[in-house]
Amino acid sequence: MATETGTKKINIGVIGVGVGGLEIIRTAVQSPDTINLVAGCDNVPLTRERFKERFPDANVYATAEEICKDPNVDAVYIASPNRFHAEHTITAARNGKHVLIEKPMAINLKETEQMVEECAKAGVKLVCAHTASFGLPYRVMRKVIESGEIGDLKAITLLAYTDWMMRPRTPDELDFAQGGGVPFRQGPHQLDSLRLLGGGMMTQVWARVGWWMPERNIPGYYTATFDFANGAFATATHNGYGYFNLGDINAPPTGRQSVEGLVDIRKEMRAGTRDEDAAKQDLRIGGDTEVKQFEAAKTEGPGRGNFGRQIQREVGDRRGLNDTGDPGTIIVTCERGDMRIGANGVLIYGDNGVREVTGVSDVDARGEIHEMYEAVINNAPVYHSGEWGMATAEAIFGMVESSQTGKVVQLTHQVPVHPEYDSELRVVDL
């Protein structure tokens, strides 16, 4: 392995320099003390060319096999198309590389099992990355639940209305068999967060999946109810069709597209005139939008705050629920109170009124990088492990199966939250 404990850095390569891969690339630029971005891999020549222009000292490859044989690479961030997640994880493991895997972990349960087995056999770390559960407010809510201040957890409601189906897509993203659609692509954000707050051990799911847009032959809606072993239950809904956005009532307009912009996109999609490739290329490395994001990232910290854009309230102002982006608005209900995410922290509604608490942590919202770093350098536990990711993936697959069969689906691959999870996180004013 290229990493030396004395240097306190990890050499990372990115497989799939697409929109998802660029998020970790920006984080690498923001974290020079812990990460060296040493390689990139993509099958699109223009993407490889632009990656090399931006990072001239990094190696560039066309295949996962090539980057995984690079002796300078310690770990790979896999952001390739979903159908390749298992294959590329196994390739990395067999070449001795640690793995950070993008959501969804894989497109069926057997693949997740193979990924876990191969990484364990090779003795490499596997971190399931990029879900809202890494966000500080969700972690603070869990601490409040654990404290017992407002009693035992009873129910969780997580509701998202987004424009996900309106965003530019590649052909594989529009194929449900390859992991396309809201359940696979957005389910990990919601269900991983629900599992974190509920203790991890889901027992069963009943769900319905909506699939009703001719221009997008993938599901754009789901609603599901999950039971937990501790007696709590949770409901998750995501509507990605883009007509209504929660930001319209929860906060000033902050969506990725204006209402007028979405109207134009719909007209183009129905007429067959939308230039999907150009719109997608704008988000890839070197595109106008991506360049602006990269330049902004160089002057910003790596944290993503509340994992979504929030209104900024004056002290004592408790308007709205706040729009937390793709994961949605969350309400946590305990025996003696409720919680929601506010603009500046977590609002607790209890027997003595309403108050706000915040969290102090050394881990920013890109906690997957922190977990990998600590695991490799200091042999710390991986909390979002392969087993954890497999349990979240099982909940997604169970949701789809329940919708297809009309039956309640039992979950058998669940694991509890690690007992040392967030041991360093301190909640202020709890």
C-alpha positions as CSV (number, residue, x, y, z in Angstrom):
1,M,0.0,0.0,0.0
2,A,1.2,3.5,-0.8
3,T,-0.1,5.1,2.4
4,E,2.4,5.7,5.2
5,T,1.1,6.2,8.7
6,G,3.6,9.0,9.2
7,T,2.2,11.1,6.3
8,K,-1.4,10.9,7.5
9,K,-2.7,10.9,4.0
10,I,-4.6,8.6,1.7
11,N,-4.1,8.4,-2.0
12,I,-7.5,8.2,-3.7
13,G,-8.5,7.4,-7.2
14,V,-12.0,8.1,-8.6
15,I,-13.7,5.5,-10.8
16,G,-16.4,7.4,-12.8
17,V,-15.6,11.1,-13.1
18,G,-19.2,12.0,-13.5
19,V,-21.5,14.2,-11.5
20,G,-21.3,11.9,-8.4
21,G,-17.5,11.5,-8.7
22,L,-17.0,15.2,-8.9
23,E,-18.4,15.7,-5.4
24,I,-15.6,13.6,-3.9
25,I,-13.1,15.3,-6.2
26,R,-14.1,18.7,-4.8
27,T,-13.8,17.3,-1.3
28,A,-10.3,16.1,-2.0
29,V,-9.3,19.6,-3.1
30,Q,-10.8,20.9,0.2
31,S,-8.9,18.3,2.3
32,P,-5.3,18.4,1.2
33,D,-4.0,17.4,4.7
34,T,-5.7,14.0,4.5
35,I,-6.3,13.2,0.8
36,N,-4.2,13.0,-2.2
37,L,-6.2,12.8,-5.5
38,V,-3.8,10.7,-7.5
39,A,-5.9,9.1,-10.3
40,G,-9.1,9.3,-12.2
41,C,-10.9,6.8,-14.4
42,D,-13.6,7.3,-17.0
43,N,-14.6,5.6,-20.2
44,V,-15.4,9.0,-21.9
45,P,-12.4,10.5,-23.6
46,L,-13.5,14.1,-23.2
47,T,-13.9,13.5,-19.5
48,R,-10.5,12.0,-19.2
49,E,-9.0,14.9,-21.1
50,R,-10.6,17.5,-18.9
51,F,-9.7,15.6,-15.7
52,K,-6.0,15.6,-16.8
53,E,-6.1,19.3,-17.6
54,R,-7.4,20.1,-14.1
55,F,-5.1,17.6,-12.3
56,P,-2.0,17.3,-14.5
57,D,-0.1,15.3,-11.8
58,A,-2.8,12.6,-11.5
59,N,-2.8,9.4,-13.6
60,V,-5.8,9.0,-15.9
61,Y,-7.2,5.6,-16.9
62,A,-10.0,4.3,-19.2
63,T,-10.9,1.2,-17.2
64,A,-11.4,0.2,-13.6
65,E,-8.9,-2.6,-14.0
66,E,-6.2,-0.1,-14.9
67,I,-6.7,2.3,-12.0
68,C,-7.0,-0.6,-9.5
69,K,-3.5,-1.8,-10.6
70,D,-1.9,1.6,-9.9
71,P,0.5,1.0,-7.0
72,N,0.0,4.7,-5.9
73,V,-3.7,4.3,-5.3
74,D,-4.7,3.3,-1.7
75,A,-8.5,3.6,-2.1
76,V,-11.0,4.1,-4.9
77,Y,-14.2,6.1,-4.8
78,I,-16.6,4.2,-7.1
79,A,-19.0,6.5,-8.8
80,S,-19.5,4.5,-12.0
81,P,-23.0,3.6,-13.4
82,N,-24.9,1.6,-10.8
83,R,-24.8,-1.6,-12.7
84,F,-21.0,-1.6,-12.3
85,H,-20.8,-1.0,-8.6
86,A,-20.4,-4.6,-7.6
87,E,-18.0,-5.4,-10.4
88,H,-15.8,-2.5,-9.7
89,T,-15.8,-3.0,-5.9
90,I,-14.7,-6.6,-6.4
91,T,-12.0,-5.6,-8.9
92,A,-10.7,-3.0,-6.3
93,A,-10.8,-5.5,-3.5
94,R,-8.9,-8.1,-5.4
95,N,-6.2,-5.5,-6.1
96,G,-5.9,-4.6,-2.4
97,K,-7.7,-1.2,-2.7
98,H,-10.0,0.2,0.0
99,V,-13.4,1.1,-1.4
100,L,-15.8,4.0,-1.0
101,I,-19.0,3.1,-2.9
102,E,-21.6,5.6,-4.2
103,K,-25.3,5.1,-3.7
104,P,-27.0,2.8,-4.4
105,M,-24.6,0.2,-3.1
106,A,-25.7,-2.2,-5.9
107,I,-28.8,-3.1,-7.9
108,N,-29.6,-6.4,-6.1
109,L,-29.1,-8.1,-2.8
110,K,-26.8,-10.8,-4.2
111,E,-24.4,-8.2,-5.4
112,T,-24.2,-6.5,-2.1
113,E,-23.4,-9.9,-0.4
114,Q,-20.6,-10.5,-2.9
115,M,-19.1,-7.0,-2.3
116,V,-19.0,-7.5,1.4
117,E,-17.5,-11.0,1.1
118,E,-14.8,-9.9,-1.4
119,C,-13.7,-6.9,0.7
120,A,-13.6,-9.0,3.9
121,K,-11.6,-11.7,2.1
122,A,-9.1,-9.1,0.8
123,G,-8.9,-7.4,4.2
124,V,-9.8,-4.0,2.7
125,K,-12.2,-1.4,4.1
126,L,-15.6,-0.8,2.5
127,V,-17.4,2.4,3.2
128,C,-20.9,3.0,1.8
129,A,-20.8,6.7,1.0
130,H,-22.9,9.7,0.1
131,T,-26.2,9.5,2.1
132,A,-28.0,12.2,4.1
133,S,-27.3,10.2,7.3
134,F,-23.7,11.8,7.3
135,G,-25.3,15.2,7.8
136,L,-24.9,16.8,11.2
137,P,-28.6,17.4,12.0
138,Y,-29.5,13.7,11.5
139,R,-26.7,12.8,13.9
140,V,-27.8,15.4,16.4
141,M,-31.3,14.0,16.3
142,R,-30.0,10.5,17.0
143,K,-28.1,11.9,20.1
144,V,-31.3,13.5,21.4
145,I,-33.1,10.2,20.9
146,E,-30.3,8.3,22.7
147,S,-30.4,10.8,25.6
148,G,-34.1,9.9,26.4
149,E,-34.9,13.6,27.0
150,I,-38.2,13.4,25.1
151,G,-38.8,9.7,25.7
152,D,-38.5,6.7,23.4
153,L,-38.7,7.0,19.7
154,K,-42.1,6.2,18.3
155,A,-42.3,7.4,14.7
156,I,-40.5,9.2,11.9
157,T,-41.9,11.0,8.9
158,L,-39.6,11.9,6.0
159,L,-41.2,13.7,3.0
160,A,-39.5,14.9,-0.2
161,Y,-41.0,16.7,-3.2
162,T,-38.2,17.4,-5.7
163,D,-37.4,17.9,-9.4
164,W,-35.3,14.8,-9.6
165,M,-37.1,13.4,-12.7
166,M,-36.5,16.7,-14.6
167,R,-32.7,16.6,-14.3
168,P,-30.6,15.5,-17.3
169,R,-30.1,11.8,-17.4
170,T,-27.9,9.3,-19.3
171,P,-29.5,6.2,-20.9
172,D,-28.4,3.9,-18.0
173,E,-30.0,6.3,-15.5
174,L,-33.3,5.9,-17.4
175,D,-33.2,2.1,-17.1
176,F,-34.8,0.6,-14.0
177,A,-32.9,-2.7,-14.6
178,Q,-29.7,-0.8,-14.2
179,G,-30.7,1.0,-11.0
180,G,-32.4,4.0,-12.5
181,G,-35.3,5.8,-10.8
182,V,-36.1,7.5,-7.5
183,P,-36.2,4.4,-5.3
184,F,-32.6,3.3,-6.2
185,R,-31.1,6.8,-6.6
186,Q,-32.8,8.7,-3.8
187,G,-34.0,5.9,-1.5
188,P,-30.5,5.6,0.1
189,H,-30.7,9.2,1.4
190,Q,-34.0,8.6,3.2
191,L,-33.8,5.0,4.2
192,D,-30.2,5.2,5.5
193,S,-31.2,8.2,7.6
194,L,-34.3,6.4,8.9
195,R,-32.2,3.4,9.9
196,L,-29.7,5.6,11.7
197,L,-32.4,7.3,13.8
198,G,-34.4,4.0,14.4
199,G,-31.4,2.0,15.6
200,G,-30.7,0.2,12.3
201,M,-32.9,-2.8,12.8
202,M,-35.9,-2.6,10.3
203,T,-38.1,-5.7,10.4
204,Q,-40.5,-5.2,7.5
205,V,-41.8,-2.8,4.8
206,W,-45.0,-2.1,3.0
207,A,-44.7,0.2,0.0
208,R,-46.0,1.6,-3.3
209,V,-43.9,2.8,-6.1
210,G,-45.2,5.2,-8.7
211,W,-44.2,4.9,-12.4
212,W,-46.3,7.2,-14.5
213,M,-44.3,9.6,-16.7
214,P,-44.1,8.4,-20.4
215,E,-41.0,10.6,-21.1
216,R,-39.1,8.9,-18.2
217,N,-39.6,5.2,-18.2
218,I,-38.5,4.8,-14.6
219,P,-40.2,5.1,-11.2
220,G,-40.4,8.7,-9.9
221,Y,-42.3,8.2,-6.7
222,Y,-42.5,5.9,-3.7
223,T,-44.1,5.9,-0.3
224,A,-43.2,3.2,2.3
225,T,-43.8,2.3,5.9
226,F,-41.1,0.5,7.8
227,D,-41.3,-1.2,11.2
228,F,-38.3,-1.4,13.6
229,A,-37.4,-4.1,16.1
230,N,-37.7,-1.5,18.9
231,G,-41.4,-0.9,18.1
232,A,-41.0,2.4,16.3
233,F,-42.1,2.9,12.7
234,A,-41.2,5.3,9.9
235,T,-42.8,6.6,6.7
236,A,-40.8,7.7,3.8
237,T,-42.1,9.4,0.7
238,H,-40.3,10.9,-2.3
239,N,-42.1,12.5,-5.3
240,G,-39.5,13.5,-7.9
241,Y,-41.8,14.6,-10.7
242,G,-41.1,18.3,-10.1
243,Y,-44.5,19.9,-10.1
244,F,-44.5,20.9,-6.4
245,N,-41.4,21.5,-4.4
246,L,-41.4,21.6,-0.6
247,G,-39.3,24.7,-0.8
248,D,-42.3,26.5,-2.0
249,I,-43.8,26.5,1.5
250,N,-40.9,25.7,3.7
251,A,-38.5,28.4,2.6
252,P,-37.7,31.0,-0.1
253,P,-37.3,29.4,-3.6
254,T,-34.0,27.4,-3.6
255,G,-34.7,24.6,-6.1
256,R,-32.3,23.6,-8.8
257,Q,-34.8,24.8,-11.4
258,S,-37.4,27.6,-11.2
259,V,-41.0,26.7,-11.9
260,E,-40.7,28.4,-15.3
261,G,-37.6,26.4,-16.1
262,L,-39.3,23.2,-15.3
263,V,-42.3,24.1,-17.5
264,D,-39.9,24.6,-20.4
265,I,-38.1,21.3,-19.7
266,R,-41.4,19.5,-19.7
267,K,-42.4,21.0,-23.0
268,E,-39.0,20.0,-24.6
269,M,-39.3,16.5,-23.2
270,R,-42.8,16.0,-24.6
271,A,-41.7,17.4,-28.0
272,G,-38.6,15.3,-28.0
273,T,-36.4,18.4,-28.5
274,R,-34.5,18.5,-25.2
275,D,-30.7,18.2,-25.7
276,E,-30.2,15.8,-22.8
277,D,-26.5,15.2,-23.6
278,A,-25.6,18.9,-23.6
279,A,-27.5,19.4,-20.3
280,K,-25.7,16.5,-18.7
281,Q,-22.3,17.6,-20.1
282,D,-22.8,21.0,-18.4
283,L,-22.7,19.2,-15.0
284,R,-19.6,17.1,-15.9
285,I,-16.0,18.2,-15.4
286,G,-15.3,21.3,-17.4
287,G,-19.0,22.2,-18.0
288,D,-20.0,25.8,-17.2
289,T,-22.0,24.8,-14.1
290,E,-19.4,22.4,-12.9
291,V,-16.6,25.0,-13.2
292,K,-18.5,27.4,-11.1
293,Q,-19.1,24.7,-8.5
294,F,-15.4,23.7,-8.5
295,E,-14.2,27.3,-8.1
296,A,-16.7,27.8,-5.2
297,A,-15.5,24.6,-3.6
298,K,-11.9,25.9,-3.4
299,T,-12.9,28.7,-1.1
300,E,-15.5,26.8,0.9
301,G,-15.2,24.1,3.7
302,P,-16.1,20.5,2.9
303,G,-19.2,20.4,5.1
304,R,-22.6,20.4,3.5
305,G,-24.4,21.9,6.5
306,N,-28.0,20.6,6.9
307,F,-27.6,18.5,3.7
308,G,-29.8,20.9,1.8
309,R,-30.4,24.6,1.5
310,Q,-32.0,26.2,4.6
311,I,-33.6,29.5,5.3
312,Q,-31.7,31.6,7.9
313,R,-33.9,32.5,10.8
314,E,-33.6,35.2,13.4
315,V,-33.4,33.8,17.0
316,G,-36.9,32.8,18.1
317,D,-38.3,32.6,14.5
318,R,-39.8,29.1,14.0
319,R,-41.5,29.6,10.6
320,G,-42.0,26.6,8.3
321,L,-40.5,23.2,8.3
322,N,-37.5,24.1,6.1
323,D,-36.6,22.4,2.9
324,T,-33.6,20.0,3.3
325,G,-33.1,19.2,-0.4
326,D,-33.4,15.7,-1.8
327,P,-33.7,13.9,1.5
328,G,-36.8,16.0,2.3
329,T,-38.4,17.4,5.5
330,I,-38.1,15.2,8.5
331,I,-40.3,15.0,11.7
332,V,-39.1,12.7,14.5
333,T,-41.8,11.8,17.1
334,C,-40.9,10.6,20.6
335,E,-43.1,9.9,23.6
336,R,-42.8,13.4,25.0
337,G,-42.0,15.6,22.0
338,D,-41.1,16.1,18.3
339,M,-38.0,17.2,16.4
340,R,-37.3,18.8,13.1
341,I,-34.3,20.3,11.4
342,G,-34.2,24.1,11.6
343,A,-32.1,26.7,9.9
344,N,-29.3,26.6,12.5
345,G,-29.8,23.3,14.3
346,V,-32.4,20.8,15.5
347,L,-35.6,22.2,17.0
348,I,-37.0,20.2,20.0
349,Y,-40.8,20.6,20.7
350,G,-41.3,19.3,24.2
351,D,-43.3,19.7,27.4
352,N,-41.6,23.0,28.2
353,G,-41.9,24.6,24.8
354,V,-39.5,24.8,21.9
355,R,-35.7,25.0,22.0
356,E,-32.9,24.6,19.5
357,V,-29.8,22.4,20.0
358,T,-26.7,22.2,17.8
359,G,-24.0,19.6,17.4
360,V,-20.2,20.1,17.7
361,S,-18.2,17.5,15.7
362,D,-14.9,17.1,14.0
363,V,-16.6,15.3,11.3
364,D,-18.2,17.3,8.5
365,A,-21.0,16.2,6.2
366,R,-18.5,14.3,4.0
367,G,-18.2,11.8,6.8
368,E,-17.4,8.9,4.4
369,I,-13.9,10.4,3.9
370,H,-13.4,10.7,7.6
371,E,-14.5,7.1,8.2
372,M,-12.2,5.8,5.5
373,Y,-9.3,7.9,6.8
374,E,-9.7,6.9,10.4
375,A,-10.2,3.2,9.4
376,V,-7.1,3.1,7.2
377,I,-4.7,5.3,9.3
378,N,-5.9,4.6,12.8
379,N,-7.7,1.2,12.4
380,A,-11.0,2.8,13.7
381,P,-14.4,1.1,13.0
382,V,-16.3,1.7,9.8
383,Y,-19.8,2.7,10.8
384,H,-21.3,2.9,7.3
385,S,-19.8,-0.5,6.6
386,G,-20.6,-3.0,3.8
387,E,-23.0,-4.7,6.1
388,W,-24.7,-1.4,7.0
389,G,-25.0,-0.5,3.3
390,M,-26.3,-3.9,2.5
391,A,-29.1,-3.4,5.1
392,T,-30.0,-0.1,3.5
393,A,-30.0,-1.6,0.1
394,E,-32.2,-4.5,1.3
395,A,-34.8,-1.9,2.5
396,I,-34.9,-0.4,-1.0
397,F,-35.2,-3.8,-2.7
398,G,-37.9,-4.7,-0.1
399,M,-39.8,-1.5,-0.9
400,V,-39.8,-2.3,-4.6
401,E,-40.8,-5.9,-4.0
402,S,-43.7,-4.9,-1.7
403,S,-45.0,-2.6,-4.4
404,Q,-44.8,-5.3,-7.1
405,T,-46.5,-8.0,-4.9
406,G,-48.8,-5.9,-2.8
407,K,-47.5,-7.7,0.3
408,V,-45.5,-6.8,3.4
409,V,-41.9,-7.8,2.9
410,Q,-39.8,-9.1,5.8
411,L,-36.2,-7.8,6.1
412,T,-33.5,-10.3,7.1
413,H,-30.1,-8.5,6.5
414,Q,-30.4,-5.7,9.0
415,V,-27.7,-4.6,11.4
416,P,-27.8,-2.3,14.4
417,V,-26.0,1.1,14.6
418,H,-22.5,0.6,15.8
419,P,-22.2,1.1,19.6
420,E,-19.4,3.6,19.2
421,Y,-21.1,5.6,16.5
422,D,-20.7,9.4,17.0
423,S,-18.9,9.0,20.3
424,E,-17.1,12.3,19.7
425,L,-20.2,14.3,18.8
426,R,-21.4,16.7,21.5
427,V,-24.8,18.3,21.5
428,V,-24.9,21.9,22.8
429,D,-27.7,22.8,25.2
430,L,-29.1,19.3,25.5
